[in-house]
Amino acid sequence: MPEGLGVFGWIIIGLLAGALAGFLVPGRERNGCVGTLLIGIAGGLIGGWLWTGPLKQSPATGFLGALLLAVLGAGLVLLVLHAANRRR
């Protein structure tokens, strides 16, 4: 993830990533604003870790790069949450 965004930038990326992932991943769950934010932030952490860790790529540059990785990570988080809810 790019440096220098500040807390407000991370919140915006988290909200956008969670909302976009919620739109792209099928399901009828309602997470609310806080849930969407948490899913987006978790997605950013997971997406960034996967990108720089196992895939051994250089960190994302810029707002759009961070947003793309966060959306992909948030999509993974939503898929895991959907699978966990189906098992209940």
Helices and strands as residue ranges (DSSP letters): H 6-24, H 32-52, H 62-86
